[in-house]
Amino acid sequence: MKNTDFDWLSPDWPAPEHVNAGTTLRSGGNSKDQYAGFNLAMHVGDVEQYVMANRQYLNGRMKLPREPIWLQQTHSNVVVRADQVKQNVPEADASFTLQKGVPCVVMTADCLPLLITDQKGSCIAAIHAGWRGLANGIIENTLKMMPVNNNDLLIWLGPAIGPQAYEVGNDVREVFTLHSKEAKQAFRQMDESHWLMDIYQLARQRLNNLGVNHIYGGEYCTFTDANRFYSYRRDNITGRMASLIWLDK
């Protein structure tokens, strides 16, 4: 089993030095064929041995303080406290913690990963936001759990499908525009029943409405950049990147 190196996308944000964060890319790793190469998801049909080898290499290469708190993501608005997770993989789409040495992680391949800390680095969170989770309040629910002022938060929007590629129907647009009139700004009409949606803009709108002003990232497109990113919409059968954040012990 080879353990080739992998690439890591670090946030360009003013987080304290003891806050570690970033997203894995698809290069390197052991996975083959549709999953090549650094797939970290167990649920997509990849060979378990390859995924485990990739995860072990991630732990060692990034010097993680412990195994990340992996989630069973279901496009929900459920948030768990990572340091209280014991053995079972919880069904949730976000996790947070105030404890040092507990990595929060979400997996994506077009959905939006958000990594969060505060300006002092006292707490962290990781969010998986597909359109359903975003519409149903996964961001709002996560921020409610974090014991800091929202204006003190730093948010990094990791790689997701870009606004030139994310095609949705009238039903998806209506879900967002019924929630907020400003959501209309995040949609560009293609024809009578199809729109291009900017998930980055929708996330920024919701964060701004919660009093969050320090937002970074959001310049990627998983769909169009096949060399760096997995994309479910592009390939259907594919791997997943991991977006992680943790506090040094």
N, C-alpha and C positions, 0 to 999 in steps of 0.2 A: 504494500500500500504506500503510494507516494504521498508526501505532504508538501506540495509546492506552495510557494508563498502566495499571498492574496493581497489585493488592493483595498484600501480603507479610505473612505471619504469623511474628512473631519469637518465639523461645523466651523464657519468663519463667524465667531461670535465672541463677546467679551466675558465669557464665563470664567470663574475663578480657576486657578491652576489645578486644584484638587478635584475638579469635575472633569471626568473623561467621557467622551461621547463620539459617536460616528456611525456610519453605515458601511457594511461590507459590500463589495462589488462582486460580480460573478467570476472574475478571473482567478486562476489558481484552483486549488482544491482537487478532490478525488472523483467528483461526480462526472458521469459520462452522458453521451447522446443529448437528449433534450434538456437534461439537467446540468450539463457541463457549465462551470466546473465547481464553484464554491457554494453549492446549495446547502442550506442549513435547516430545511423543513423536512419533517418526518411524514407529513400527511399528503404529499404530492405524488407518491408512487416511486420515488427514488429508492435505490438499494440502501437499506438501513445501515449497513456497514460503512458505506461511503459517507452518509450523513454524520454518523457518529465520529468518524475520523475527521471530518471537517470541523465539527463542533469542538473536538478535543484540541485540534490545531488552533482554532480561534482562541480557546481558553489560554493556551500556552503562549501564543504569539502576542496577545494583548495583555498577558499577565493579569488575567481576571482574578479577583480575590476569591471567587467561588463560581459555581455553575450559574449561569443566568437564570432568572425566573421566567421560563418559557410559558406561553399562554396557548390555550386552545381558542383561537380567534373565530368568532361567529358573526362579525359585523353587528355587534350589539353596542349598547352604551354602558356596559358593566365595567367597573373599575375595581381592582383589588390592591390591597396593601402588600407589596412584594415581600417584606420581611416577615409577614405572618403566614406566607404560603409554606406548607410543610412538604408533603411528598407528592400528592396528586397534582396534575397539571390543571389549573383552574380554567373554566370557561369565562373568558373576559377579553376585552379589547384595549385595556390600558392597565398599567400598574404604576404605583408611586411608592416612595419610601423616604424616610428621614434618616435612615441608618446608613452608616458608612459600610462599604464593602458588599453591597447587595445590588448586583446589576439588573436593571429593568430592561426588557427587550421586547420588540415587536418584529414580526416578519411581514414583508410586503413584496409585491411584484406588480405594481400599478397604483395600489391604494397609497394614501398619504401617511408617512410616519412623522410624528411630531416628538421631538425630544425637548424636555423642559427642565429648567432649574431656576433658582432665584439668584439675585446679584451677589448674595453672600455664599451661595452654594450650600444651603442648609437642607434642601430637599430636592428631589428629582422625580421625573415621570417620563414614561414612554407611552405614546398613543398610536393605535392603528385606526386610521380613519378612512374607510371606504365611504361612498356616498351615503349609504344607509346609516352607518354609525355617525357620520358628520351631521346628517339631518336629524337624527334622534338624540343628539346632545352628548356625544362621547367627550367632546372638549369641555363643555360646561360641567359635566359630572366630575371630570378629573380635576379641574381647577377648584371645585368646591371642596375637594378632599385635601388640598394643599394649604397648610397653615401659614400662608404669607399673603401680603397684599398683591393683587393681580398686577399692579403697575411695577412691582419689583421683579416680575417674572421675565426670563429670557426664553424665547421660543425659537427652535430651529425646525424649519420645514424641510424634511429630507426628500429624497428622490421619489417622484410620483409621475403618473401619466400627465403630460403637458396639455395646455389649452388648445393646441393645434391638432390634438389626436383623440381627446376624450369625447367621443360621440355618445349622446344620450337622447332619450325620447322626451315627448311632452310631459309624461308622467313624472319623470325625475325633476325636470325644471319646475313643475308645479309644486312639488314638495318643498322646494327651497323658496320659491317666490311667495307662497302662502305664508311662510314663516317670516319673511322680510322682503320689503319692496326693493331694497338695495341689491338683493341677490340677482335681480335681472341683469345687472352690470356684468355678471360672471358668465353670461350665456351669449353665444353668437349663433344666429339662426343659419341653418344649412338649407332646409326646405320646410314644408308645412309641418312635418312631424319629427324633425331631427335638429339637434343643437350641439354645438361644441361647448363644453363646460370647463371652466377654470376652477379646479378644486383648490388650488392655492389661494385664489382670490376669495372663495367662499370661506376658507379657513381663516384668512386674515380678517374678513368682515366680522366673523363671530368672535374672534379674539379681541378685536378693537371694541366691540360692543360690551365685552367683559372688562374693559379697562386695561387691556394688554397693549403696550405700544412698542415693546422691544422684540421685533420679529425679524428673523434672518432666514436665509435660504430661499428655496422655492424657484430655483432657476433651472431645474432639470426636467428631462422627459424620458421616462423608462421605456416608453413605446418606441421612440425613434432611435434611441442609443442602445443598439443590441450588443455592442462590444462590452459595455459596462454594466448593463442592467438586465435582470429578468423582467419579462412582461407577460402577464397572463392574457391580456387582450391580443397581443401580437402572436403568441405561440400556443396558447391554451395549455398544453402540457409543458411545464417549465418548473424551475426552482424558485427559491425565495431568498432575498437579501434579509439581513438582520440589522436593525437599528438599535444600538445599545447606549445606555448611560449608567454611570456608577460614580460613587464618591470614594476617593482613596481612604483607606483605613488610617 
